[in-house]
Amino acid sequence: MERTGDALAALGGDVTVETFPGARHALTDGEVAAVESRLAALLDG
């Protein structure tokens, strides 16, 4: 999913998510790849 990868790369540094209010988790490369894969599957229908 090239556009998602480009968007994530444009963020620079670590990508983080808020797992619950106030708790942040830096995504690993594997987790980012899993998100990209899932988004691609959803968009491909």
Secondary structure, DSSP 8 states (H G I E B T S, - for coil): -HHHHHHHHHH-S--EEEEETTEEEE--HHHHHHHHHHHHHHHH-
